[in-house]
Amino acid sequence: MIIALVICLTLAIVLGPLLMFMPGKGQQRLANLRQKAAQMGLIVQAHRHPAITEEGPWMFYLMPWPSYVNTNKLACWVLLRRNFSHEIHLKGQWDFQAGAPEEAVCQVLKNQLELLPEHITGIESTSEGIGVYWNERGKDSHLALIYAWLDDLVSSLALNTRTQ
């Protein structure tokens, strides 16, 4: 009886710390989500824009520009969702940081913002592509919505740069 107790206690002491290394359900969901995003062609980066004041982890999901886009012609901009509405903001709650892009880009964004999932708090255009700041809350189906939204936006803006 004592030998069985010692064996069980020894197993618990050895296996206990090892089980702590196993990811929880939430961590597995995020890892699967990020892996799906990478398989779709999105680049996932762990950073948040300094102007985002909400706490919590923020991930940047970036869709690269198509190869035919001359990135030297593109303006970099950041658009953040505010928690209040104002007439100077784009579509009420969206505020440009450090200046707005040209009017053609603003018009494309106005048309696209209504389709954006609510858990997105920022959009950024860089020389690498366009990405969204997402807290990864909500359903996994939001990833498909984000991908479709980014794909449509990148296509529209890439087409816009071709016609200039």
C-alpha angles and dihedrals in degrees: 000000000000091000091055090049091050091049092049092047091048091050091049091050092049099040098038097074091040091056090054089066092061112099119246124236092267093051091047091051092052092046091050091046093052091045091052089049091052091049089053090054099258121135113225118204129179105229140098132215112258091236093060104102099182115103125235137066115315124192126197113223108196129191111201121232116257114263093250093062116102100223091194088073094052123099117221115228142161125216118191130191112236125206091234134054123238133169093236091059122089108258091353103288105037117097127187117227117220096358138327124265122243120302094256090060091046090053092052090048092049089056093046103043095076090063095051118112114249096241092068111100102176145018124205132188114205135167087265097053144283122303142175131223107232129176089208092237121137129044128332087244087072088075090063090048091049092048093050091046093049092045091052093045094047091048092049094047093043089052089048091055091049092057093051 
